[in-house]
Structures are given as C-alpha cells and as structure tokens.
Amino acid sequence: MADTLAEAAMSRAARLYGAGDLAGAKGECEEILRADPVHFYALHLLATIAAREDRPEDCVRIATRALRVNPSHAEALSNRGAALRAMCHYEEALADYDRALALAPRSATTLNNRGVTLAALGRHREAVECYDAALGLDASYARARFNRALSRLMLGDYRNGWEDYESRWAGGETPTAPRPFAVPSFGEGDWGAGHRVALWTEQGLGDELLFSTLVVELAARGEAFVLEADRRMLAPFARAHPGWEVVAKEDSDRAFARCDRHLPLGSLGRLLRDSRESFARQPRALLAADAQRTARYRARLAPAGERVIGISWRSFQPKARRYYEITKSAPLAAFAALAAAPDTRLLDLQYGDTAAERETFAREGNRLERIEGLDLRDDIDGVLAAIEACDAVVTTSNVTAHLAGSVGKRTLLIHLGGGPPFHYWVPDREGRSRWYPTVEIVAGAFDTWSGALCRVQDLLERDA
C-alpha cells in the first residue's frame, strides 16, 4: 500500500514539475522522503529542482544521496556534473560526465556539458571534439554549436568559429530572436555596391565596444552605415568619428528606415576577421575622451605629478552566471601592494556597489582615490575621461577593460590560470589582445590574484 501511495505522489510531483510548479513538486518529493528517505526518484527530482533554481550546492548534496541508492543512473550523474561545474569543481564534474557517458554514450546533452567543462579548464581542442560528437548525434543542437564557436575562437580558428557563432540566437546563454528587418542582411557579395547598412546592437556594452572596433574598417572601405549604440557612448563616438552616423538604440528605427541592408554587430567578425593575420588591421583606439574633462581629472588626481593607476576588480554577474563572477573577480585586497608603491595613486574605476570592500581596504591603510560625483555606471563619458587621466589601467575581465582598450589606454588585464575567460583576451605573440592593441594580458601560472598583481607591479616599475 505504501508503495502505491509513493508512486501516486511521485506521479503528482512529475506532473507539477512538468507544469512549472517547482514548489509543488518539491513538496510532494519531501513528503515521499519523510516516509522513505532513500526513494531514488524523489531524490533525483529534488536535485533537478535545485539545479533549475540555481542552487548547485543543494543539487550536489541531494544528487549524491540519490546516487548512493542508484550509482548507475546516467541522468543523475550528468545533473550532478552540471552542478559541480557551476561551482567551478571542474575535475569532479568531468568524472561524473565520464561515468554518465559510459552508461549512456549517445547523450548529446552530456557530451555538450563535458565540452563546456573541458573549455573551462582551457582544453579547447578536446572540448571541440565533444561538441562535434554532440552535433553528430543532433545536428540541430544550437547550444553545442554555439559552445563550439567559443572554443574555436579561443583556438584562433576564426573562419569556422564565426560560422558557428551565428547560432548564438538559439544557442547562447540567453536565447533570443534576431531583430526582424524588411531588408536583406549585408553579406560578402555586397561590398562596394552602394548599400547603406543598419548596424544594430545585440549584446552588452562590452561586446558592443568589441565589435564596434570593426566598424572602423567598414568605414575605411567606403561603406555607408548607421551605427546603433548605447546612448552613453554617443559623445565619445562623435569626437572620434565626426563623419559617422551614430544613433541611440531608442532612436534607431527612423535612421534605419533609410538603410537597404542590415547586420548585427556580432556578425562583423565573420566578414572582417577570418584569421589571426586580419587583426593587424585593428585600430589602436575606437573612442575619444573629453580632453578638458580629462585635464581636470588629471590635475585633481596628481597635483605633484604622481603616477595614477586606475583599477577595476569585479565582474558583476547574475546568479545563473556566477561561475563567471568567481573567475573574473579579484579581491580588492590583492591591490594593496600596488597601493603602497611610491609616488603612486590608485583610482577607483569599479562600477557597482563596492562600498564595503573599499571601507575594509581603507581600514587596512590603503589609499584608493575616487572622483567625487562621477557615476561609474551611467556616466560613461566621464569614466572614459577618468581612464584617459590615468597613466595605466589594471583590471580584470569586465566592462572597464573594454572601455580602457577602446580609448587606447595602456591596460594590464589580469586573470588566473593558464586560459583567458574569453576569446578576445587570448594574447597575440606580443602578449596583447588582438582586439585592443593597448591591452596587455597578464597571465601564466598564477594561482592567486596577489601573484598576478606582483607581476603587474613588476611590469609597471620596469616601464616607469
């Protein structure tokens, strides 16, 4: 009788889960477990719910209980692997994926997730093999194709990487539909044909800046275009490129109505950067800061001619992407040695709420300058002037890095481990970003942020 009741409750839980009622499904599973603490399917569903609710620690804990009951359940192993990956426990995640694939080798999802884990470890060639295998099982698997794009770009396989990158609409982390246009997209056969191209934004500010560097070459080729941009960027674009037509996103519809071709900015790479050699055409700078504002900031920050180093140390991410925040955010305390360098002032360029970190930094005797009244999130023109007022910028992988690179400021970008977080921070032969020629990549066998900052200090002292 008890088995019959548990089976009925499990059926209700499955229906509730399928209908999106996670709380209801969780309640049914917990009721089952009160009577039978080792009910595998109740544990398995609870672990799945924890994963859906972005609670990876709970998912690992509950999935481990389930796997003690049934250690040969491929889906439970794969789910725990995904949670371990979200917690940056990559080697443990790989072990779970390997066990799952030994039990169910034709799981495209597990193959894709194994590839993502390998990519996080910097093993991109192996990751591509996993994505190839997943796509061999399901050619329409957009997520695997998009992930393959990222690894191919990391490896410098730009031609194939950009082709795969076109799957980002369905395969990216936040799938979306491309913006509808009544005119064709701009392609290889359209060069020099007298078209006017609507260049539209599709991603965040960092990616917008990154791909806008390619518009410089589009203009040099004589193509007419209207560039859509974040409203905060209009003044810096106007100073650097007074002949360009740049419009805010909110005002682009009217300007785009005069265009007979369109192209999302993220598709420019496929047309203009199909090899490592093609990045030799990257501009040194994309934007221009306000010279008068820059001069005021410089006079305020270094009245006696001190060296000013702008710093940014955090990458704020939504909860579902917190593994990026873990790998892209340094503790402010790691900058203490740099703050103590003689005749050096550190300038805070970090957007977001960092008051508690700054208070602790100050209590420990470290000085961090701030420009009073400068909104580091919304006054981008002011941030660019502050960056230009610095002698150099030291930052993790975040928007500040893109802003500093876009005005051609010497920038030292730090990250841990041997592999950069994104393809655009893969260093060229001189150790610089291919996308931003003034951004130096400070990496190597650094297991701690303080180790990376020691290297930064050495570079700054050497070049002082």
N, C-alpha and C positions, 0 to 999 in steps of 0.2 A: 504493500500500500504506500509506504514511504517513497519507494522508487517512482511510483506512478505520480505522486504529488510533486516530487522534484522534477520529473520530466515535464509535467504541465507548467510548472513555474519557469523552467528553462525555456520552454516554447514561448511563454509570455515575454520573458526577457529578450529573446531573439527578435520577437515582433516589435517590441518597444525600441530596441536598438535600431532596427531597420527603419523605423518611423522617425528616428532622430531624437527620441526621448531618452537621452542618456541617463538622466537621473532616475527615471522609472526602471530602466533596465538594470541599473546599479542596485536599486533597492531590491529587486527580485533576486539578483545574484547573492546579495548579502543575506537574504532570508534563507536561501538554499544552504549557504555555508554555515549558518548557525546550526543547522541540523546535521550537515555533513561537511566538515572543514576541508576535506580532500576531494570535493566534487570538481573534477577536472574542467568541465565546460563552463562552470560558474567562474572559476578562477581565470580561465582563458578569456572569457568575455570581460571580466573586470579589468584584466590587464589591457585589453584592447580599448576599453573605455578610457583608461588612464592615458593611453597614448593619444587618443583623439582629443583629450582635454589638456594636452601638453604638460603632462605630469610624468616625465620619463623615469624619475626615481621610483615612483609608485608602480609604474609599469614593470620595471626590472624586478622589484620585490615580489609582485604578485605573479609575474610570469615564471619566476624561479620556483615559487611554490607549485605552480601548475606543472612545471617540467619535472619536479620530483615525483609527481604522480604518473606522468607520461613523458619520459625523456626523449621519445622518438616522434614528437609531433612537430612537423616541419613549420607550420604556421606560427606556433608558439615560439619556436626558436628564432624565426625571422622577425617576429614582433619584438622580442627582447633585444635582438641585434640592433633594430632601429632605435630603440630607447637608449641603448648603450652608446650608439653613435651620436645621438643628440646630447649625451653627457660628455662627449669627446673621449670615450673609452674605446678607441678605435680597434686596438688589437683584440679585445674581448668581443667586440661586435663582429669582427672578421671570423673569429672562432665559431660564433653562433651561425653566421651565414654559411660557413663551410659545412657545418653539421646539417643545416637545413637543406642545402643543395645536394648533399649526399643522399638525403631521403627523398627529395623532390627536385631532380636536376632540371626539369623543364619549367621552373618558375621564373618567368621574366621579371617579376617584381623583385624577387630575392637577388637575381643577377644584377639588376639595376642598383639596388641598395648596396650590394657588395662593391660595385664600382664606385659609388659615392664615398664609401669608407676608404677604399684604396686611394681615391683622389685626395681625401683629407690627409692621408699620410704622404702625399707627394708622389705616389706610384701611378702616374697618369697613363703610362703605356698599358699596364695591367688593367687599369680602370676602363680604357677604351676596349680592351678585349671583352670585358664583362658587358659593356653596353652593346658591342657587336653581337654577342651571344643573345642578349635580351631582344634585340631588334630582329635577330634571326628567327626567334620564336614568335614575335609580334611586330611586324614592320610598321604598324601604326602607333607604336608606343612612343608618344611625343616626349614624355618625361625622360626616357632613356636617350632619345636623340638630342635633347637639349643638354643633358649632362655630358654626353659625348662631345658636344660643341665646346663646353667649357674646358674639358681635358685636352681636346685638340688644340684649342687656342693656347693653353698652357704650354703645350709641346712645340708651339710655333708652326703648327700645321694650319695656317690661316685659310688657305683655299677651301679645304674641307670643313674647317671649323666654322667659317661664316655660313656655309651652306646649311650645316646643322643648326646654326643659331637662328635661322628663320623659323624653327619650330618653337621659339620662345613664347608665342602667343598661347599655345595649348600646353607646352611642356615646362614653362617657367614655374618658379615657386608661387607666383600669384597669377595663375592663368587668366587671360583676358582676351577680348576680341579686338582685332586691329580696327582702327578708326575707319569708318566707311567713307570712300571718296567716289565721286562720279567720274573721275578721270583716271587713266591708267597709271600704274606706278612707273617711276623712272628706272630704266634698265640700260644695259650695255649698248644697245643699239640707238640710244637717244642722245649720246654725246654730240655736241655741236650742231644739233638740229633746231636750235632756236626755241626750245621749250622754257617755260617758267615753272620751277619746281616748288611745291609746297613741302617744306621740311618740317616735320612735326615731331614733337617730343612724346616719349612713351614711358620713360623710367624716371628715377630720382635725379636730384641735382647733380650728383657726381657723374652719373652716366651721361647726363645731358652735356656737361662740360667735356667729358671724354670724347664723345662722338662729334661735338661741335668743332673740335680741332681739325676734323677732316673737311669742314666747310671752307676752310682757308684754301684748300686745293681746288675745291669745286669752283670757288670764285676765280682762282688763278686760271682755270680752264675756260673762263668766259661764260659759264652757265648763269642764267638769271634764276633767282630764287627768292622766296620769302622764308625767313627762318623764325620759327616759333621758339620762344624762350621764356623762362621764368621771369616774371615782371621785375624781380630784384636784380636781374642781370642786364637790363636794357641800357643803363648808363655806361657800364664797362664795355659793352659791345659797341656802343655808339662812339666812344673815344678811340677804340682800337680800329674800328672798321666803319668810318663815317659813310661809306658808299653802300653798305649793306642795308637791306630792308629787314629789320628785326622787330617782331611784334610780340606782345604778351599773349599768353595762352588764351586769356579771356577775350582778346580782341582779334584772334586769328581768322575767324570764319570769313569776315569781309575781305581780308587781304588774300586769303587762299582762293576766294572765288575768281581771282584773276589768273590762277595757275591752271596749266593744262597737263601737269604731271604732279605726282606726289611721291614722297618717300619718307618712311620713319627714319629718324636719325640713326637708330641701331643697325640699319641696313646699309649705311655708307661704307662700313668696313668691307663688305663683300665686293664693292665696286672699286675701292681705292687702296686697300691694304691686304693684298693676297700673298705677301711674302715678307720675310724679315727685312729684306733689302728695301721694300717700299716704304718702310718707316723712316728712311733717311729724308723723306720729304716732309716730316712733321715740323710744324712751326715751333720756334723757340717759345713763343707766348701766344695766347689767344686773346686775352683781355688786357685792358689798360686801367690802372687805378687812378683815382683823382689825385693829381700831383700836389695841389695845395693842401688837401687834407693829409696826404702822406707827410708833407713837410711839417705840418703842425704836430702830428703824432710823434715824428722823429725828435723834434725839439723838446717835446714833453717827456719822452721816454729816456733820452740820452743827452741831457744838457751838457755833460762834460765829455761827450764823445765815447761813452761806453758801448760795448758790443751788446746788441739786442738780439736775443734768440726767441722767436715765437714758438710756443709749444701747444700741442693738442694730443690728448692721450686716450680719448674714449671714442667708441663707436656705439651709439645707442641703437639698439635693435628691438623689434617686437619680440614677445615671449617665444613665439614659434621659431625664431631665428637666433635664439640666444647663444647657440654654439658659435655664431659669427662674433657676437659680442665678447665671448670668452677669448677667442683667438685674436681679436682686433683691438682689445683694450688693455692698456698698461696701467699700473697704479701710479698715481701722481708722485708717490714717494720715491719712485725709481729715478726721478729727475733731480733729487736732492744734490747729488754731486755736481751736476751741471749748474745748479743754482749757486753753488759755493765757489764756482770758478771766478778768478779775479777779474774785475772790470767787466762783469757780465750781468745783464739784467734779463730775466725771463719774462716774456709777455704772454699772458693767458689768451689763447685763441680758441679755447674749447667751448663749443656751444653746449646747451643743455644745463641741467641743474647739477652743479658740481660744488655747491657751497660747503657741504660737509667735508669733502676732500680738501678744499682749499683752506678751510679753518684748521684742519689737522696739520697740513703742510706748513702753515704759518706758525702754529704752536711748536713745531719741531725746529723752528729757527730758520726756515727757508723763505725767501722773498719771491713773490710772484706778482708782477705788475699787472694791473688791469686799466684799460682806458675807460674812464668814468663816462657813463651814458651811452656806450657803444653796445648795441643789441647784436650779440654774436650769432644769433639765429636769423633774424629778419633783415638786418642792415648789411646785406652782402657787400654793397659798395664800400661801406665803412670797414668791413673785415678785409677787403682787398687792399685798402689804404693802409691798414694796420700791418698786413703782411708785407707790403712794399716798404714800410718803415723799418722792417727788421733787416738784420744782416743775413740771417738764415732762419729757416723753419725746421723744427724737428717734430715729427708727427707719426702716429700710427695710421693704418689704412682707414681713412674716413673722408668726409667732405672737405675738410681743411687741406688735405693732401692735394685734392683736385684743384681747389682754389689757388693754392700756392703754385702748383705747376702751371696753372692757366695764365698767371701773370709773369711766369719766367723767373720766379724767385728760387734761389738755391734752397733745396729742400732735402732733408735726410729722412727717409721713410724707414721706420723700424718694424720688424716683425720677428717672431720667434720661429725656431726650427729651420729646416732647410728649404721649405717650399713657401712661396708667397701666397697670400689669401686669394688673389685674383690674377687673371692673366695679364692685366695691364701693369702689374708690378713685377713681372718677370724681367730681370735685368738683361741688358744687352752686354756686349763684350766689355764695355767700359763700366759696367755696374750701374747703368742708369735705366730709367723707364723708357721703353721705346715710344710711349705716347707723350711723355712730358720730358723733354731733354734736360731740364734742370733738376729733376728729381733723382737723387742717388738712393739706391736700395741698400740699406744696411742690414745684412742678414748673415747667415752662416750657421755655425754650430752654437748658437746662443740658446740656452735653456731658460734663461731668466731675462727679464726686462732690464735689470740693472747691468747685466753683461752687455746687452745691446747698447745701452746708454754710455757705458765706458768706451765702447768703440766710437760712438758719435763724438764724445768729448775728444778723443784722440784725433779724429778727422778735423774737427773744428780748430783744435790747437795747431795742428800741422799746417793748416791753410790760413791761419790768422796773419 
